[in-house]
Amino acid sequence: MGKPFSQTGLDRALPHIRILMEKRDTSVYPKCELPAGYHFSHYKPGFERLWAAVQCDVEHADTLENAEAAFKNEFLGAENTPRYKALTEKMLFIMDADDDLAGTGAIWDGDTFGEVFQQVHWIAVASKHQNKGLSKSLLSGLLDIYNALGYGGYIYLSSQTWSYKAINVYMKFGFRPYMGVQPANWRSVNMVSGNYEPWDYAEKNAEAWKIINNKIRQYNAM
């Protein structure tokens, strides 16, 4: 672990604080096509290994084994089950001209707020495919799926101070900071120690957004 920011989009020099973003105008967002040489695919058996490799590449997971286990625990169900059907409908894979996985993300059930809403989940773009607009195309495609499946009116995502580059993109798609009370199932995990940390949610959330907004201003001014 410890690749440069240009390869992972993670700024580990910052304090690590998890945050939430929400979007209510779910039919309004930029329509971004994939660049030439890329195409979307849906899940096929074996894609979990490609998914795991990308997550490790951008340091969202520490080992291929742990990443594959995360995929199986989070997404993979037996064939002909609702969970498997959801996987084939609600996860996108961006493939390059050689059919290598360039990026991935999903719309998925989330119960952070104590009831199930759809969330944008496990977004990742491989390091060698960064800075080509793939994350925007991916987010646009996922919101297309959200609307095509008839979900209504509210979607959210979780992120972290380290990921202000991605948060900058989410903001352009109409996601806004969640500044409400601590959600029912919220847990604040420290990515350095791996431990959950009890803290005042409102205070820590305000600190996180101060850091993020400052870093986004600096990033956009470059």
PAZA-680765 format. One line per 3 residues: number of its first residue (from 1); for each residue y, z, x of C-alpha. Coordinates in Angstrom, 2 decimals. Layout:
// PAZA-680765
NUM = Y Z X | ... $
//
This chain:
// PAZA-680765
1 = 0.00 0.00 0.00 | 3.54 -0.61 1.19 | 4.28 -4.35 1.07 $
4 = 7.98 -5.33 1.09 | 10.03 -5.43 -2.10 | 10.15 -9.25 -1.94 $
7 = 6.36 -9.39 -2.43 | 5.79 -6.63 -4.98 | 9.12 -6.07 -6.75 $
10 = 8.62 -2.33 -6.15 | 11.42 -0.43 -4.42 | 9.59 2.63 -3.11 $
13 = 12.74 3.97 -1.45 | 13.87 5.19 -4.88 | 12.76 8.32 -6.71 $
16 = 9.87 7.42 -9.00 | 10.66 8.05 -12.68 | 8.87 6.34 -15.56 $
19 = 10.94 4.93 -18.43 | 10.54 3.21 -21.78 | 12.29 0.16 -23.22 $
22 = 12.28 -1.08 -26.79 | 13.11 -4.26 -28.69 | 13.79 -4.48 -32.42 $
25 = 15.05 -8.07 -32.78 | 11.61 -9.41 -31.90 | 12.27 -12.99 -33.03 $
28 = 15.27 -13.40 -30.70 | 14.55 -14.12 -27.02 | 14.90 -16.91 -24.45 $
31 = 12.34 -19.71 -24.70 | 11.18 -20.27 -21.14 | 8.71 -23.01 -20.26 $
34 = 6.36 -22.75 -17.31 | 7.43 -24.57 -14.15 | 5.63 -27.79 -13.26 $
37 = 2.19 -27.20 -11.80 | 1.39 -24.11 -13.89 | -0.40 -23.67 -17.22 $
40 = -1.40 -20.83 -19.52 | -4.97 -19.80 -20.11 | -6.57 -17.17 -22.29 $
43 = -9.34 -14.83 -21.19 | -12.65 -16.20 -19.99 | -15.55 -14.10 -18.71 $
46 = -14.94 -13.31 -15.06 | -11.14 -13.34 -15.34 | -11.17 -9.56 -14.90 $
49 = -11.85 -10.14 -11.17 | -8.85 -12.48 -10.88 | -6.73 -9.96 -12.81 $
52 = -7.81 -7.14 -10.49 | -6.93 -9.17 -7.39 | -3.39 -9.84 -8.65 $
55 = -2.85 -6.18 -9.57 | -3.87 -5.15 -6.05 | -1.73 -7.89 -4.50 $
58 = 1.42 -6.46 -6.11 | 0.25 -2.88 -5.61 | -0.19 -1.97 -9.25 $
61 = -3.67 -0.79 -8.20 | -5.02 0.49 -4.90 | -8.50 -1.08 -4.85 $
64 = -10.26 -3.98 -6.56 | -12.84 -1.56 -7.93 | -10.21 0.63 -9.55 $
67 = -8.36 -2.38 -10.92 | -11.53 -3.85 -12.48 | -12.34 -0.46 -13.97 $
70 = -8.83 -0.28 -15.44 | -9.28 -3.72 -17.01 | -12.63 -2.79 -18.54 $
73 = -11.36 0.54 -19.84 | -8.12 -0.88 -21.24 | -9.03 -4.34 -22.50 $
76 = -12.65 -5.40 -22.38 | -14.92 -5.00 -25.39 | -18.29 -6.44 -26.30 $
79 = -18.31 -10.00 -27.60 | -17.78 -10.43 -31.34 | -15.87 -7.14 -31.59 $
82 = -12.20 -6.76 -32.66 | -11.31 -5.57 -29.17 | -12.79 -8.67 -27.53 $
85 = -11.02 -10.87 -30.07 | -7.74 -9.12 -29.27 | -8.30 -9.73 -25.56 $
88 = -8.81 -13.46 -26.10 | -5.69 -13.68 -28.29 | -3.20 -11.24 -26.78 $
91 = -3.53 -11.58 -23.00 | -2.08 -14.52 -21.07 | -3.06 -15.80 -17.64 $
94 = -0.80 -18.18 -15.71 | -2.91 -20.52 -13.58 | -1.59 -22.72 -10.79 $
97 = -2.60 -26.32 -10.06 | -5.71 -25.08 -8.22 | -6.69 -22.82 -11.14 $
100 = -5.86 -19.70 -9.14 | -4.31 -16.84 -11.10 | -0.55 -16.66 -10.56 $
103 = 0.45 -14.12 -13.20 | -0.78 -12.16 -16.18 | 0.33 -9.89 -18.99 $
106 = -0.62 -8.78 -22.48 | 0.60 -7.64 -25.86 | -1.48 -4.57 -26.61 $
109 = -1.79 -1.58 -28.92 | 0.13 1.45 -27.65 | 0.32 4.95 -29.12 $
112 = 3.05 6.39 -26.88 | 5.11 7.31 -29.94 | 2.26 8.96 -31.83 $
115 = 1.52 5.86 -33.91 | 0.38 2.41 -32.91 | 3.01 -0.17 -31.98 $
118 = 2.58 -3.27 -29.88 | 3.63 -3.01 -26.24 | 4.16 -5.45 -23.39 $
121 = 1.47 -4.34 -20.98 | 0.36 -4.82 -17.34 | 2.80 -7.59 -16.35 $
124 = 2.13 -8.91 -12.84 | 3.00 -12.05 -10.85 | 1.16 -12.64 -7.58 $
127 = 3.32 -12.25 -4.48 | 3.10 -15.89 -3.38 | 4.25 -17.02 -6.84 $
130 = 7.27 -14.68 -7.08 | 10.81 -15.96 -7.65 | 9.72 -19.07 -9.56 $
133 = 10.59 -17.83 -13.06 | 6.99 -17.06 -13.98 | 7.74 -13.60 -15.34 $
136 = 10.27 -15.10 -17.77 | 7.77 -17.74 -18.93 | 5.12 -15.05 -19.29 $
139 = 7.35 -12.77 -21.33 | 8.42 -15.67 -23.53 | 4.78 -16.62 -24.12 $
142 = 3.79 -13.06 -24.96 | 6.59 -12.70 -27.50 | 5.47 -16.03 -29.00 $
145 = 2.01 -14.49 -29.45 | 3.50 -11.30 -30.92 | 5.34 -13.28 -33.57 $
148 = 2.50 -15.73 -34.25 | 0.17 -12.81 -34.96 | 2.63 -11.44 -37.52 $
151 = 3.60 -8.16 -35.90 | 6.87 -7.02 -37.31 | 10.10 -5.78 -35.94 $
154 = 9.38 -3.45 -33.02 | 7.83 -3.73 -29.57 | 8.14 -1.57 -26.49 $
157 = 7.13 -1.35 -22.84 | 6.92 1.23 -20.09 | 8.22 0.74 -16.58 $
160 = 9.67 2.76 -13.70 | 12.73 3.08 -11.51 | 10.90 1.25 -8.70 $
163 = 10.68 -1.87 -10.92 | 14.38 -2.50 -11.57 | 13.91 -6.20 -10.73 $
166 = 11.47 -6.55 -13.66 | 13.67 -4.36 -15.86 | 16.53 -6.77 -15.20 $
169 = 14.37 -9.53 -16.72 | 13.35 -7.39 -19.69 | 17.00 -6.76 -20.46 $
172 = 17.65 -10.50 -20.59 | 14.94 -10.69 -23.26 | 16.66 -8.06 -25.39 $
175 = 14.73 -4.97 -24.37 | 16.95 -1.89 -24.26 | 16.52 1.57 -22.74 $
178 = 14.77 4.03 -25.03 | 17.09 7.04 -25.11 | 15.52 9.04 -27.95 $
181 = 13.54 12.25 -27.91 | 10.40 12.56 -25.81 | 7.65 10.50 -27.49 $
184 = 4.63 12.38 -28.81 | 2.17 11.03 -26.22 | 4.50 10.65 -23.25 $
187 = 3.24 11.80 -19.88 | 5.32 11.65 -16.71 | 3.07 10.75 -13.80 $
190 = 4.29 10.72 -10.22 | 3.09 7.53 -8.51 | 3.22 9.20 -5.09 $
193 = 1.17 12.29 -5.88 | -0.73 10.95 -8.90 | 0.04 14.19 -10.75 $
196 = 1.70 14.71 -14.11 | 5.04 16.45 -13.78 | 6.56 18.64 -16.48 $
199 = 10.27 17.94 -16.72 | 13.10 17.75 -19.22 | 12.63 14.28 -20.70 $
202 = 16.24 13.62 -21.70 | 17.62 14.80 -18.36 | 15.11 12.83 -16.29 $
205 = 15.48 9.74 -18.46 | 19.26 9.77 -18.02 | 18.79 10.13 -14.25 $
208 = 16.37 7.20 -14.21 | 18.70 4.87 -16.07 | 21.63 5.80 -13.82 $
211 = 19.50 4.76 -10.83 | 18.24 1.58 -12.51 | 21.62 0.37 -13.73 $
214 = 23.16 0.96 -10.30 | 20.37 -0.96 -8.55 | 20.54 -3.84 -11.05 $
217 = 24.29 -4.17 -10.44 | 23.65 -4.33 -6.71 | 20.77 -6.78 -7.13 $
220 = 22.74 -9.15 -9.38 | 25.68 -9.10 -6.95 | 23.54 -10.32 -4.05 $
//
